């Protein structure tokens, strides 16, 4: 029976594959009733580069990198080979009291690549977790307990996050998220966070540029810090792109201002680069794009106190998160008392297979000049997406590196979004899926975030299908 369930040919011939799935599976981030109606399930037997291949051989372009995780394409042989070799040596070992070389080597590589800021102690330690949400939980707990260990609790107990931000769906991570769809139901369970206005350029006043709006948002953040003197332990933000919030993008000057304000008020800066790290925005880490400031040594980029990484860390092969911290934060937990230790753990912390996948992923960055290729691909994506800005029901086309988003609104007016009941984004999704492209929307926002291996023909298909999907959905 086990062989039958895993045989793609059996699945291809079985008329009841959909019924079998719905009989046993509860899919993530899904209203399951929709799958009883018009929303199809996409059966995937294997992946090939930027493509998902069904059991019947039907090919679908993975325009969203399988929830933003896949960097170099499905079944990338160098990463797959590294995992296979590691599986024959050591598949898993408890990381409490034990060590293994893949975890050590990966930590060394990540710290060497991490954002650095002149005249600031570099990120120096790595703590592993299982996924992005868990990584954010680690960072929040580290920031809080560091102040508690120092004796500043109960004063330093508040976190600041950005409106429209998203950091995961565990309780702590959800508490610093601001998307009602995800947090409203669980509001009674959540800790109270402070939310600062988003620097999102889409919210700029008429005639105001993205940098001007980011400066205004930073001024509002400064006022929030002033209103809570000595109470804030950390600011958490997604650098440059609020992904789950609709791929909303902002000017990097905000990162510079945020770093300055955290320093002035003695709070930590937590950078959630789970979705935007590893080349998505044009640099290895989005934090590197903050403009230079002579007062901070004259170097571009900002260095967070805690850096959260996941998703692309393993090239999309296996779940793994890493939280990079400064030496000062690490030192704040060194004590004779175990109660002052960071007593946080996951069973698969630093899993050797996942670490091997991550090391292979970083090896590809070394050998292939990935960032240069991404810049060329991003330029082509800009050319192909530009004509859609003239569509009568497109309010905005925005891009940051290899992320492009299309905001649909009535008559292209950002003040008049389509009614939620109309399901404009879902209509576009269904149209694209029928034509062989996976464009999973965020509300009424379509976006491109393809694997880095995407080619010219695939980009042309993506642009053509996106145009027809927007036309069909808004007609």
N, C-alpha and C positions, 0 to 999 in steps of 0.2 A: 504494500500500500504506500510506503514511503517513496519508493521509486516512481510510482504512478503520479504522486502529487508533485514531484519535481521534474517530471519529463515534459519538456516544452512541446513536443509533438502531441502528447496526450492533451495538454492544455489547449493547443491550437485546434484540435478536433472536437473538443468538448463544447457543446452548446451551453452548458450550464456553468461555465467558469465564473460568470458574474454572480450567479446564485450561490456558488460555493464560497466566494469571497464574502458576500454580505451575510452569509450564515455564521461566519466565525470572526470576522475582523471588525474592529472599531478604528476608523481612520482618523489621523490627527487633523486638527483645525478644520473640521468638516461637520456640517449639519447632515447627519447620515440620512435623514428623510429625503434629501435632494437626490441621493443615489437611487432612490426608489422611483424617481421620475426621469427628468430629462438630462441630468448630469451623468455623463458616462464615466466609467472607470477605464483607465488606460492600462492594459496588461503589458508588462515589460519582461521580456525573457533575457535580454542582455543589453549591454551598452557598447557602442563603438564610437570613440571620439566624442563629437558633439551630438551624437544621435542615440536615441533610445529605440530599441528594436523589439517589436512585439513577437509573440510566438508564431504568428502567421507571416512574419517577415516585414510587416508594415513599419516604416521608419518615421520617427517623430523627432524634430529638432528640439533639443533641450535648451531653450532660450533663457532659462532661469537657473542653470547650473545645479539642478536638483536641490532647490532651497539654498542656493548661493554657496554650496560646499565644493563643487567640482572645479578645479583649476585647469587641468591639462587634458581633460577628456576622460570618458569612461574606459575602464580596463587599461589604463596607461601602463604599458609593460614594465617600466622601470620601478614604479611604485608597487605593482602587483608582485614583481619578482622579489623586491625587498621584504615584503610581508611573507611570502612563501619561504624564503631563506630563514627568516626569524622564527617562523612557526616550527621549523625543524630543530631549533636550538632552545628557545625558551618562550613559551606562549603567555605566561602570566606568573607573577610572583608578588606577594605582599610587599608594598613599598615602605611600610612602617618597620624599621629595623633591618631592612634589606636594601640592596642596591643592585642595579644592572646597567651595563654599559650604554644601551640605547637611551635610557633616561638621562644619564650623565651627559652624553654627547649632544643630545638634543638641547638640553639646558644651556650648554656651552655655546652652541650655535645661535640660539635665540637671543641670548644676552649680547653676543657679538654683533647681531644685526639690529638690535632694538634702537629706537630713537634716542639720540643723545643731545644734550643741550650744554653749551659751554658754561663752565663755572658751576655745574650742578653734578652731584654725585650720581654716577650712572646706575641704571637698573642692574641689580646684582644677584638676585635669587629668583628661582622658578618654583612655583607650586602647581602641581598638575591636578586636573579635575576631569570629569567625563564628558562635559558638553558645555555649550556657551552659557546657558542659564546657571549651571553649577559654578562656572568660573566667575560670573558676576556675584553670586552668593559669597564666594570665597573673598573677593575683593571688598565687599561691603562689611563682612565680618572682620576682616583684617583691619580695616580703617577704624571701625568702632572699638575693637578690643585694644588697639594700640593706644588710644587715648585713655581707655579704662585702665590699662596696665600702668599708665603714667600717673593716674590719679585724677584725670580730668572728668571722669564720669561722676555724676550724671549730666554735666553740662554739655559735653560734646556728644550729642546723641542724634543729631539731625543730618539728613542727607538732602542735597539739592540735586534736582534733575531737570531736564528740559521738557517743556510742554511738547506733546506729540512724539516723545521719545519712546523707545522700546528696548528692553534689556533682558527679556526672557519671561518664563511663565512659572518659575518656582516662586514661593511667597515673597522672599526678599527682592528678587529681581522684578517681580510684578509690582511691588510697592513703589519702585522708582520708575515705572513705566507710566505713560499718560495716554494710552489708547483705550477709550471707554469700552470698546468691543471686548477686549481681553480682561480688563480689570473690574468692570462694574459689578459683575456677579460676586466677585470675591472681596469686594471693598470691606466688609466687616472683618475680614481676616488680616488685612494689610496694615503694616506700620505706616505712620503718617510722614510723608515726605514733603519737601518744599519744591514747588515747580516754578522755574524761571521762564519768561517768555522765550519762545524759540527764535533763533536767528534765521530760520527758514526764509530764503529769498522770495518764495512765492507770496509771502505775507507783506512784502515791502509796500510802502505807500506809493501812490502814483507819482512817477517822476523820480523815485528814490532807487539807487542802485543796490546791489546785494551787499556791498561793503558798508554802505550807509545804514542799512537795516541791521546788519550784524553789530555795528557799533551801538546802535540804539538798544539792541537786546543785551549787549554787554553792560551798558549803563544801568539797565533794569536789574541785571544780575548783581551789580555792585550795590544797588539799593537794597536788594534782598539780603545780602551779606551784612549790610549796615543795620538792618532791622533785627538781626539775630546775632549779635556780637558774642563770640566765644561759644556758640551753640552748634556750629556746623562742623562735622568731622570730614566730609568729603563732598565734592561735586562729581557726578557721573554723567558722561555724555558720549554720544556716538560722533566721532570726528567726521565732519563734512557732509555726511549723508545720514538722514533719519530713515532707515530702510523700511521697516515695517510700517512706518508712519506715512507711506506713500512715496518713497524715494524722494523725499524733500531734501534739498541741498542748500548749503550755506557757505558764505565766504570764509576763508581760513583765518581772516583777521580775528574772528571770534575766539579761535583757539589760543591765540596770543594773549588776548584780554583775559580769558578764563584762567590761564596759567598765572598771570600777574595777580589776579584777584585771590586765587587760592593761596599764593605766597603771602600776600598782604594780610590775609585773615587767618593764616596758620592752618588751612584745611588741605586735605589731599585732593589731587586731581586723578580721577579714575577714567581712563580712556577705554571705552568698549569698542575695540577694533575687530570684534568677532566676525562681522560681515564685510567690513571695508579693508581689512588687512590683507597682506600678501598680494599687492599689486592691483587691486580692484580699482583704485582711484588714480592710478598713474605713478605713484611712488610705492615702495614696499609697504610703508605704513602711512596712513592718512595724516598722522600728526606731523610728518615731515614737511607738510605744505604750509604750515603757519609762516607768515612773513617775518623777516628779520627785524629785530629791534635793538638799537644800539645800547639801550639800557640793560639788555639781557645778554650782553656779550657780542651782539651783532650777527649772530648766526641764525639761519632760518630753521624752522621747526621747533616744536616744543616736546619736552619729555614729561610724560605723566609720572606720578608716583606709583601707580598701579596700572598695568597694561593687561587687558583681557584679550586672549586669542583663542580661536577655535575654528570651526567650519573649514576653511581652506588650509588650515594647518597640516592636515594629512592628505591634501589633494582631493578630499571628498571620499576617501576610502573607508576610514574608521573614525568613530567618535573619540575626540580628545580635546581637552582645553588646557591652556597654560596661563597662569597669572604671574606676571613678572613684577617684582617689587624692588624697592630701593634697599640698600643695606641698613639704613636707619629704621625702616619699618621692621625688617627681620630682627634687628638687635633689640627692638622693643618687646620681643617675646622671650628673650633669653633670661632665665631666672631659675632659682633653685626650686620654685613651686611649679608643679605641673599645671596648676590652674591658670598660670600665666602663659602656658604654651598654647599654640594654635591647635586645638583639639578638633580638627575638622578632617574628615576622611571619606573616601569613596573606595569601594572594593577594588575597582579597576584603576585606581590612581597610578598614572605612569605606566600603563600597560605596554609591555615590550613590543607587541605587534603594531600598536598605534604609533609608538615612538619611532619604530623602523619606517613606517609609512611617512611620518613627518620628516625624518632625515632624508629620505629619498626625494620628497617634495622640495626641500631646501636645496638638494643636490641639483635638481633640474633648474632652479634659479641660477645656480652657479654655472652650469654648462650651456644653457640655451639663450642667455641674454633676454630673459622673459620680458623685462620692463620695456626694452626697446621695441620688441614685437608688439607688445600691448599698446604702446603709443601709436604705432602705425595702424593697428586695428581700430583703436579709438578714433583716429582721424577719419578712417573710412566709415565708421559708424556715424560720425557727425555729418558726413556728406549724405549718407543714405537717410538719416532721420530728419534733416533740415526741411525737405519739402512738406513733411507732415505738419509743420508749424502753420501752414496756410490752410489746413483743413478747417472748415467752418465750425466744427465742434471740438477742436483741440485748443485748450486755453494756454497750454505751456508745453514746450519740449525742452528738457533740461538734461545736462550731461556732466558727469564727473568721471573722467577716465573711461573705463569699460562698463559704466552704468549709464543707461539712457532711459528716461521716463517720459511718458506721454499722458498728460492730465486732460481727461475728457470732461467737458462742461457744455451746457446748452449755449449754442451760438458762440462758443469760444469765450464766454464771459465767466471769469473765475468767481464772480459773485452769484452765479446761478447754476450750481451743480445739478446734475440730473437727480431726480427723485430716487431714493434708495430702492423703492419697490419696483422700479423699472429694470433693475439688475443690468445696467449697461455694461459693466465690466464682465459679468458672466456671459452676456451675449457675445462679446468680443472673444472671450476665451473659447466658447463652443465653436465659433466660426473658425478660429485659428486651428483648433484641434482637428477639425474636419479636413483641414488643408495641410496637416502634418507638422504643425508647430505648437510647442507647449509654451503658452503665454499665460501663466497664472497671474491674475490681476490682484491689485491691492485696492479694493473698492473700485473706483472708476479710473484707476491709474494702471496703464499697461507699461511694462518696462522690459528692457533688454539687459540681461546679465549673463551672457553666454560663457561657456568654457573658453579659455585662452586659445585653444586650438581651432576655433571657428575660422572657416575660410571664406573666400570671396563669394563663391556660389551660395554658401549657406547664409551669409549676410544679405545677399540680394534676395533670397527667398524670405528671410526674416522681415526685411523692409516691405516687400510686396504684400505678404500676408498681414502684417500689422496695418498697412494702409486699408486693405479690404475689410479687415476685422473692425477697424474703427468706423468705416463707412457703413457696414452692416449693422453694427451695434447702435449707432446714433441716427440711423435713417428714420 
